[in-house]
Amino acid sequence: MRKIGQKRLVVYAFLLSAAFMLAGNLPLARISYPNVDRTNPSSPTPEKILHLKKPDYVRGIYLTASSAGNDSYRQKLITNLKKGYINSVVIDIKDYSGYILYDTQVAEVNKIQGKKIKMNVQQVIDDFHQVGIYVIARQTVFQDPVLAEARPELAMHTKAGNIWRDNKNLAWLDPKQEKVWEYNLTIAREAVLLGFDEINFDYMRYPSDGPMSSLEYNLATDQQKYDVMKNFYKYLSQNLSGLTPLSIDMFGLAMDNTKNNYDLNIGQRLIDALDYFDDICPMMYASHYPKTYLGYENSAEHPGEVIAYGLQVAQSTTINRRAKIRPWLQAFSIGAVYDQEKIKAQIRAAEAATSTSGWLFWNARNVYADYMFVE
């Protein structure tokens, strides 16, 4: 068994050994990406790291690092995954806390004591790869109290000059700061080297709740929040495309605003991301839309209709663009009881749309009923 906690861990060594171990056991197609430092073209290119090819249609579930790292939970989950319907998992590597959740070797993270080890990351990836499961790393970006507190010059501030905090007392990073871009790029690159098959970026936006009137955006004249975000999308694409598939999470209502410039006041517009990511993952949870959305008395009772509408509205915008749509589906009960029928209604709506490349289940507690693992 590998020891991931050693201080002098040599990343390339254990990755290469993992590649050899897996080479004869993967049931899906295999691809590899060169570990190239794209900021330094003269840097050496070490051996290639093994990854699974993205399924033609992704059907996935979300896992915290704690759940993925729990051997008992993971093995029970793998039993269900062997049924063959769910083919992907999305695992936190950096969540709302800002901590990296495995024994990262990124120097800047370790300098600010920015890790909390919740999983033996190599064992987790290996176990899922052994049964042909595509493994996606979920990385939160601008909601990052760890870096914001350690490097306050990178944080968002109040108009009075203090670090701004949201309703959960969490500090955010300033999306304009290129040091923040570089920090997150380095983390994403390490995830690719570890063997994650895709990087999924979340909290790629400005804050949406908290004492908003005190927030100093400090934007340049005529600069919009969505301009800042689009520049960051381009930066990530330039540095990661070709090394790994890329996806981005967005608010579900971004799907409804494809014909105008409205960015939900957080810098998120679908049109800005379509050419820089392979998949856009709107969080189309009906319970999070206005209660009377589409004229319903309680929109949470109609998840299939809510999803179908958003996908239909945005469909023409996605034609001949790089990204496909891969919505997050609600697998939790808020606003209504999400029983088997409501779960399946969402799947039907997602799979009926021509713009989708898959779907993902979200349950923050990682509780998934057995029926979710069969067609």
Kinemage of the C-alpha trace (Angstrom):
@kinemage 1
@onewidth
@group {chain A} dominant
@subgroup {mainchain}
@vectorlist {calphas} color= white
{ca met a 1} P 0.000 0.000 0.000
{ca arg a 2} L 1.345 3.459 -0.857
{ca lys a 3} L 2.132 5.924 1.910
{ca ile a 4} L 0.718 9.252 0.746
{ca gly a 5} L 1.623 11.204 3.883
{ca gln a 6} L 5.398 11.112 3.519
{ca lys a 7} L 7.003 14.552 3.371
{ca arg a 8} L 9.363 13.611 0.588
{ca leu a 9} L 6.696 12.034 -1.583
{ca val a 10} L 7.863 11.916 -5.200
{ca val a 11} L 4.781 12.544 -7.289
{ca tyr a 12} L 6.015 11.155 -10.581
{ca ala a 13} L 7.219 7.928 -8.979
{ca phe a 14} L 3.953 6.861 -7.489
{ca leu a 15} L 1.987 8.043 -10.514
{ca leu a 16} L 4.121 5.969 -12.834
{ca ser a 17} L 3.783 2.911 -10.612
{ca ala a 18} L 0.020 3.429 -10.556
{ca ala a 19} L -0.036 3.555 -14.337
{ca phe a 20} L 1.788 0.234 -14.617
{ca met a 21} L -0.467 -1.355 -11.994
{ca leu a 22} L -3.630 -0.258 -13.794
{ca ala a 23} L -2.516 -0.901 -17.333
{ca gly a 24} L -3.888 -4.416 -17.613
{ca asn a 25} L -7.059 -3.960 -15.599
{ca leu a 26} L -9.112 -1.104 -17.015
{ca pro a 27} L -12.327 -2.133 -18.783
{ca leu a 28} L -12.753 1.247 -20.504
{ca ala a 29} L -10.667 2.926 -23.168
{ca arg a 30} L -7.473 4.466 -21.829
{ca ile a 31} L -5.892 7.749 -22.754
{ca ser a 32} L -2.893 9.627 -21.429
{ca tyr a 33} L -1.870 13.240 -21.207
{ca pro a 34} L 1.732 14.471 -21.116
{ca asn a 35} L 2.746 16.142 -17.859
{ca val a 36} L 3.947 19.329 -19.499
{ca asp a 37} L 4.620 22.632 -17.753
{ca arg a 38} L 2.860 24.765 -20.351
{ca thr a 39} L 4.351 27.951 -18.885
{ca asn a 40} L 7.833 26.618 -19.631
{ca pro a 41} L 8.062 24.974 -23.073
{ca ser a 42} L 11.659 23.885 -22.445
{ca ser a 43} L 10.746 21.880 -19.341
{ca pro a 44} L 11.249 18.095 -19.530
{ca thr a 45} L 8.249 15.910 -20.288
{ca pro a 46} L 8.075 12.928 -17.926
{ca glu a 47} L 6.250 9.695 -18.641
{ca lys a 48} L 2.579 9.935 -19.428
{ca ile a 49} L -0.034 9.334 -16.721
{ca leu a 50} L -2.948 7.006 -17.317
{ca his a 51} L -6.476 8.370 -17.395
{ca leu a 52} L -9.852 6.982 -18.385
{ca lys a 53} L -11.511 8.380 -21.450
{ca lys a 54} L -14.652 10.367 -20.732
{ca pro a 55} L -17.785 8.248 -21.260
{ca asp a 56} L -19.883 9.139 -24.272
{ca tyr a 57} L -22.647 10.072 -21.825
{ca val a 58} L -21.646 10.838 -18.247
{ca arg a 59} L -23.899 9.674 -15.425
{ca gly a 60} L -22.282 10.643 -12.176
{ca ile a 61} L -22.627 11.245 -8.449
{ca tyr a 62} L -20.974 13.726 -6.120
{ca leu a 63} L -18.743 12.603 -3.247
{ca thr a 64} L -17.047 14.544 -0.491
{ca ala a 65} L -13.412 13.679 0.112
{ca ser a 66} L -14.412 12.149 3.454
{ca ser a 67} L -16.895 9.786 1.794
{ca ala a 68} L -14.525 8.867 -1.010
{ca gly a 69} L -11.754 8.304 1.513
{ca asn a 70} L -13.847 6.069 3.758
{ca asp a 71} L -12.919 2.507 2.782
{ca ser a 72} L -16.227 0.987 3.930
{ca tyr a 73} L -18.362 3.588 2.156
{ca arg a 74} L -16.265 3.424 -0.992
{ca gln a 75} L -16.400 -0.361 -1.288
{ca lys a 76} L -20.173 -0.413 -0.738
{ca leu a 77} L -20.521 2.286 -3.380
{ca ile a 78} L -18.350 0.331 -5.808
{ca thr a 79} L -20.710 -2.622 -5.418
{ca asn a 80} L -23.520 -0.397 -6.694
{ca leu a 81} L -21.351 1.131 -9.405
{ca lys a 82} L -20.651 -2.327 -10.802
{ca lys a 83} L -24.295 -2.434 -11.886
{ca gly a 84} L -23.079 -0.312 -14.794
{ca tyr a 85} L -25.492 2.628 -14.926
{ca ile a 86} L -23.525 5.277 -13.031
{ca asn a 87} L -20.169 5.602 -14.755
{ca ser a 88} L -18.574 8.609 -13.045
{ca val a 89} L -17.852 10.151 -9.655
{ca val a 90} L -17.126 13.779 -8.784
{ca ile a 91} L -14.845 14.062 -5.745
{ca asp a 92} L -13.914 17.175 -3.794
{ca ile a 93} L -10.219 17.988 -3.858
{ca lys a 94} L -10.776 21.569 -2.661
{ca asp a 95} L -14.148 22.450 -1.196
{ca tyr a 96} L -15.898 25.499 0.284
{ca ser a 97} L -13.441 25.478 3.200
{ca gly a 98} L -10.543 26.287 0.872
{ca tyr a 99} L -8.501 23.337 2.133
{ca ile a 100} L -6.892 20.817 -0.193
{ca leu a 101} L -8.265 17.488 0.979
{ca tyr a 102} L -5.362 15.125 0.287
{ca asp a 103} L -1.626 15.212 0.902
{ca thr a 104} L -0.852 17.820 -1.728
{ca gln a 105} L 2.711 18.646 -2.665
{ca val a 106} L 1.862 22.133 -3.971
{ca ala a 107} L 4.379 24.391 -2.245
{ca glu a 108} L 2.091 27.406 -1.843
{ca val a 109} L -0.637 25.279 -0.255
{ca asn a 110} L 1.782 23.832 2.256
{ca lys a 111} L 3.266 27.254 2.943
{ca ile a 112} L -0.109 28.532 4.172
{ca gln a 113} L -0.980 25.214 5.888
{ca gly a 114} L -3.814 24.832 3.452
{ca lys a 115} L -4.456 21.102 3.515
{ca lys a 116} L -6.610 18.781 5.586
{ca ile a 117} L -6.069 15.187 4.535
{ca lys a 118} L -9.418 13.420 4.143
{ca met a 119} L -8.449 10.694 1.689
{ca asn a 120} L -5.612 8.593 0.387
{ca val a 121} L -6.062 10.104 -3.022
{ca gln a 122} L -4.094 7.530 -4.977
{ca gln a 123} L -5.985 4.621 -3.428
{ca val a 124} L -9.301 6.321 -4.120
{ca ile a 125} L -8.486 6.935 -7.789
{ca asp a 126} L -7.089 3.420 -8.200
{ca asp a 127} L -10.178 1.772 -6.693
{ca phe a 128} L -12.560 3.612 -8.980
{ca his a 129} L -10.383 3.149 -12.052
{ca gln a 130} L -10.175 -0.585 -11.390
{ca val a 131} L -13.938 -0.853 -12.012
{ca gly a 132} L -13.916 1.556 -14.964
{ca ile a 133} L -15.304 4.613 -13.181
{ca tyr a 134} L -14.385 8.010 -14.624
{ca val a 135} L -13.058 10.179 -11.773
{ca ile a 136} L -13.677 13.941 -11.791
{ca ala a 137} L -11.910 16.304 -9.372
{ca arg a 138} L -14.141 19.091 -8.041
{ca gln a 139} L -12.193 22.241 -7.213
{ca thr a 140} L -13.797 25.325 -5.697
{ca val a 141} L -12.070 28.514 -6.767
{ca phe a 142} L -13.038 31.955 -5.453
{ca gln a 143} L -14.764 30.913 -2.245
{ca asp a 144} L -11.524 30.149 -0.435
{ca pro a 145} L -11.186 31.422 3.130
{ca val a 146} L -7.842 29.656 3.614
{ca leu a 147} L -5.958 31.595 0.956
{ca ala a 148} L -7.960 34.764 1.593
{ca glu a 149} L -7.048 34.819 5.286
{ca ala a 150} L -3.413 33.851 4.657
{ca arg a 151} L -2.960 36.326 1.797
{ca pro a 152} L -5.404 39.183 2.522
{ca glu a 153} L -4.100 41.162 -0.458
{ca leu a 154} L -5.768 38.494 -2.636
{ca ala a 155} L -9.114 38.639 -0.827
{ca met a 156} L -12.250 40.601 -1.595
{ca his a 157} L -12.614 43.581 0.707
{ca thr a 158} L -15.276 45.834 2.105
{ca lys a 159} L -15.429 49.466 1.100
{ca ala a 160} L -13.824 50.189 4.465
{ca gly a 161} L -10.840 48.022 3.517
{ca asn a 162} L -11.507 44.950 5.662
{ca ile a 163} L -11.724 41.366 4.392
{ca trp a 164} L -15.306 40.842 3.214
{ca arg a 165} L -17.168 37.726 4.429
{ca asp a 166} L -20.412 36.120 3.277
{ca asn a 167} L -23.383 34.944 5.328
{ca lys a 168} L -21.413 31.894 6.470
{ca asn a 169} L -18.523 34.131 7.541
{ca leu a 170} L -16.380 32.780 4.697
{ca ala a 171} L -13.887 35.026 2.934
{ca trp a 172} L -13.647 35.129 -0.863
{ca leu a 173} L -10.794 35.685 -3.258
{ca asp a 174} L -10.765 38.568 -5.714
{ca pro a 175} L -11.407 37.062 -9.176
{ca lys a 176} L -9.249 39.725 -10.823
{ca gln a 177} L -6.064 38.631 -9.054
{ca glu a 178} L -3.802 36.631 -11.360
{ca lys a 179} L -2.000 35.173 -8.335
{ca val a 180} L -5.319 33.502 -7.507
{ca trp a 181} L -5.482 32.153 -11.057
{ca glu a 182} L -1.972 30.736 -10.800
{ca tyr a 183} L -2.683 29.152 -7.416
{ca asn a 184} L -5.727 27.306 -8.714
{ca leu a 185} L -4.010 26.308 -11.946
{ca thr a 186} L -1.194 24.683 -9.967
{ca ile a 187} L -3.693 22.698 -7.902
{ca ala a 188} L -5.532 21.579 -11.039
{ca arg a 189} L -2.298 20.475 -12.683
{ca glu a 190} L -1.411 18.359 -9.671
{ca ala a 191} L -4.846 16.721 -9.822
{ca val a 192} L -4.185 15.764 -13.435
{ca leu a 193} L -0.825 14.294 -12.453
{ca leu a 194} L -2.484 12.296 -9.711
{ca gly a 195} L -4.696 10.591 -12.271
{ca phe a 196} L -8.001 12.469 -12.051
{ca asp a 197} L -9.709 12.207 -15.423
{ca glu a 198} L -11.288 15.673 -15.467
{ca ile a 199} L -11.219 18.926 -13.510
{ca asn a 200} L -14.572 20.413 -12.515
{ca phe a 201} L -14.372 24.034 -11.329
{ca asp a 202} L -16.979 25.370 -8.905
{ca tyr a 203} L -17.569 28.779 -7.299
{ca met a 204} L -16.299 30.400 -10.474
{ca arg a 205} L -18.193 33.563 -9.655
{ca tyr a 206} L -18.537 36.571 -7.424
{ca pro a 207} L -20.374 36.199 -4.088
{ca ser a 208} L -24.155 35.981 -4.141
{ca asp a 209} L -25.057 36.372 -0.467
{ca gly a 210} L -23.868 38.330 2.524
{ca pro a 211} L -23.510 42.071 3.169
{ca met a 212} L -23.384 42.853 -0.533
{ca ser a 213} L -23.725 46.636 -0.137
{ca ser a 214} L -20.365 46.748 1.650
{ca leu a 215} L -18.519 44.729 -0.999
{ca glu a 216} L -15.893 46.606 -2.999
{ca tyr a 217} L -15.584 45.075 -6.470
{ca asn a 218} L -12.776 47.420 -7.491
{ca leu a 219} L -13.450 46.929 -11.189
{ca ala a 220} L -11.788 49.039 -13.827
{ca thr a 221} L -13.785 51.650 -15.705
{ca asp a 222} L -16.283 49.936 -18.031
{ca gln a 223} L -15.154 46.501 -16.768
{ca gln a 224} L -17.920 44.068 -15.895
{ca lys a 225} L -17.823 41.074 -13.591
{ca tyr a 226} L -18.443 38.783 -16.539
{ca asp a 227} L -15.417 40.277 -18.318
{ca val a 228} L -13.218 39.188 -15.412
{ca met a 229} L -14.695 35.699 -15.470
{ca lys a 230} L -14.279 35.296 -19.211
{ca asn a 231} L -10.608 36.247 -18.933
{ca phe a 232} L -10.145 33.583 -16.273
{ca tyr a 233} L -11.958 30.981 -18.377
{ca lys a 234} L -9.584 31.747 -21.232
{ca tyr a 235} L -6.558 31.463 -18.937
{ca leu a 236} L -7.611 28.032 -17.674
{ca ser a 237} L -8.371 26.806 -21.178
{ca gln a 238} L -5.029 27.975 -22.533
{ca asn a 239} L -3.153 26.196 -19.761
{ca leu a 240} L -5.199 22.997 -19.322
{ca ser a 241} L -6.965 22.163 -22.577
{ca gly a 242} L -5.282 19.169 -24.151
{ca leu a 243} L -4.086 17.988 -20.748
{ca thr a 244} L -7.509 17.160 -19.309
{ca pro a 245} L -11.222 17.654 -19.974
{ca leu a 246} L -12.549 20.782 -18.252
{ca ser a 247} L -15.961 21.538 -16.793
{ca ile a 248} L -17.498 24.433 -14.893
{ca asp a 249} L -20.454 24.648 -12.520
{ca met a 250} L -22.948 27.477 -12.905
{ca phe a 251} L -26.223 28.579 -11.363
{ca gly a 252} L -29.197 26.983 -13.104
{ca leu a 253} L -30.692 30.351 -13.971
{ca ala a 254} L -27.713 31.060 -16.217
{ca met a 255} L -29.539 28.841 -18.715
{ca asp a 256} L -32.473 31.258 -18.822
{ca asn a 257} L -30.362 34.308 -19.694
{ca thr a 258} L -28.585 33.268 -22.863
{ca lys a 259} L -30.255 35.956 -24.982
{ca asn a 260} L -29.171 38.921 -22.853
{ca asn a 261} L -26.163 40.206 -20.962
{ca tyr a 262} L -27.513 39.462 -17.489
{ca asp a 263} L -24.827 37.714 -15.421
{ca leu a 264} L -27.021 37.076 -12.330
{ca asn a 265} L -24.916 39.820 -10.716
{ca ile a 266} L -22.179 37.245 -10.054
{ca gly a 267} L -20.336 37.274 -13.369
{ca gln a 268} L -21.835 34.040 -14.718
{ca arg a 269} L -23.018 33.955 -18.328
{ca leu a 270} L -23.325 30.744 -20.269
{ca ile a 271} L -22.169 32.408 -23.481
{ca asp a 272} L -18.811 33.349 -21.957
{ca ala a 273} L -17.896 29.785 -21.023
{ca leu a 274} L -19.021 27.833 -24.081
{ca asp a 275} L -15.724 28.006 -25.952
{ca tyr a 276} L -13.388 27.409 -23.010
{ca phe a 277} L -14.792 24.280 -21.353
{ca asp a 278} L -15.812 20.843 -22.533
{ca asp a 279} L -18.872 20.717 -20.299
{ca ile a 280} L -20.953 23.299 -18.476
{ca cys a 281} L -22.761 21.964 -15.430
{ca pro a 282} L -25.701 24.166 -14.417
{ca met a 283} L -27.138 23.413 -10.980
{ca met a 284} L -30.697 22.897 -12.134
{ca tyr a 285} L -32.236 22.157 -8.744
{ca ala a 286} L -35.899 23.090 -8.984
{ca ser a 287} L -35.997 23.827 -5.266
{ca his a 288} L -33.473 26.630 -5.808
{ca tyr a 289} L -35.544 28.460 -8.426
{ca pro a 290} L -38.245 30.983 -7.454
{ca lys a 291} L -41.113 29.080 -5.885
{ca thr a 292} L -43.601 30.160 -8.579
{ca tyr a 293} L -41.142 29.677 -11.453
{ca leu a 294} L -42.923 28.848 -14.744
{ca gly a 295} L -46.217 29.658 -13.025
{ca tyr a 296} L -46.198 26.650 -10.698
{ca glu a 297} L -47.497 26.930 -7.157
{ca asn a 298} L -44.335 25.143 -6.026
{ca ser a 299} L -41.699 24.672 -8.712
{ca ala a 300} L -39.816 22.159 -6.547
{ca glu a 301} L -42.661 19.721 -7.233
{ca his a 302} L -41.905 19.876 -10.986
{ca pro a 303} L -38.180 19.201 -11.443
{ca gly a 304} L -38.533 17.554 -14.840
{ca glu a 305} L -40.376 20.520 -16.300
{ca val a 306} L -37.928 23.022 -14.785
{ca ile a 307} L -34.940 21.215 -16.275
{ca ala a 308} L -36.589 20.696 -19.662
{ca tyr a 309} L -37.409 24.400 -19.910
{ca gly a 310} L -33.891 25.599 -19.087
{ca leu a 311} L -32.303 23.179 -21.524
{ca gln a 312} L -34.723 24.192 -24.276
{ca val a 313} L -34.135 27.920 -23.765
{ca ala a 314} L -30.352 27.527 -23.939
{ca gln a 315} L -30.224 24.919 -26.694
{ca ser a 316} L -29.707 27.228 -29.668
{ca thr a 317} L -26.866 29.019 -27.866
{ca thr a 318} L -24.828 25.822 -27.608
{ca ile a 319} L -24.927 24.883 -31.296
{ca asn a 320} L -21.447 24.631 -32.849
{ca arg a 321} L -19.748 25.580 -29.597
{ca arg a 322} L -17.095 23.579 -27.740
{ca ala a 323} L -19.073 22.911 -24.565
{ca lys a 324} L -21.987 20.575 -24.044
{ca ile a 325} L -24.406 20.839 -21.127
{ca arg a 326} L -24.165 18.363 -18.241
{ca pro a 327} L -26.625 19.468 -15.569
{ca trp a 328} L -26.456 18.784 -11.860
{ca leu a 329} L -29.673 17.048 -10.799
{ca gln a 330} L -31.296 17.303 -7.394
{ca ala a 331} L -30.902 14.178 -5.241
{ca phe a 332} L -32.042 15.752 -1.978
{ca ser a 333} L -35.373 16.836 -0.520
{ca ile a 334} L -35.829 20.580 -0.243
{ca gly a 335} L -39.140 22.153 -1.181
{ca ala a 336} L -40.578 18.735 -1.963
{ca val a 337} L -39.852 15.079 -1.290
{ca tyr a 338} L -37.511 13.861 -3.997
{ca asp a 339} L -38.681 10.306 -4.443
{ca gln a 340} L -37.897 7.900 -7.264
{ca glu a 341} L -40.358 9.541 -9.654
{ca lys a 342} L -38.874 13.019 -9.224
{ca ile a 343} L -35.366 11.631 -9.613
{ca lys a 344} L -36.277 9.785 -12.794
{ca ala a 345} L -38.200 12.786 -14.158
{ca gln a 346} L -35.005 14.827 -14.036
{ca ile a 347} L -33.062 12.108 -15.832
{ca arg a 348} L -35.680 11.889 -18.552
{ca ala a 349} L -35.587 15.651 -19.079
{ca ala a 350} L -31.791 15.739 -19.258
{ca glu a 351} L -31.501 12.798 -21.606
{ca ala a 352} L -34.237 14.041 -23.931
{ca ala a 353} L -32.284 17.213 -24.715
{ca thr a 354} L -29.916 17.202 -27.671
{ca ser a 355} L -27.491 19.623 -25.989
{ca thr a 356} L -26.567 17.398 -23.047
{ca ser a 357} L -23.511 15.200 -22.604
{ca gly a 358} L -24.669 13.633 -19.351
{ca trp a 359} L -25.886 14.528 -15.866
{ca leu a 360} L -24.675 14.467 -12.266
{ca phe a 361} L -26.509 13.760 -8.996
{ca trp a 362} L -25.893 16.110 -6.073
{ca asn a 363} L -26.507 15.082 -2.494
{ca ala a 364} L -24.349 16.916 0.049
{ca arg a 365} L -24.504 13.963 2.469
{ca asn a 366} L -23.715 11.482 -0.309
{ca val a 367} L -26.814 9.398 0.383
{ca tyr a 368} L -27.917 7.724 -2.836
{ca ala a 369} L -30.766 5.211 -3.054
{ca asp a 370} L -30.097 1.868 -4.698
{ca tyr a 371} L -32.544 2.635 -7.524
{ca met a 372} L -30.281 5.485 -8.670
{ca phe a 373} L -27.696 2.948 -9.792
{ca val a 374} L -29.949 1.150 -12.288
{ca glu a 375} L -31.586 2.376 -15.456
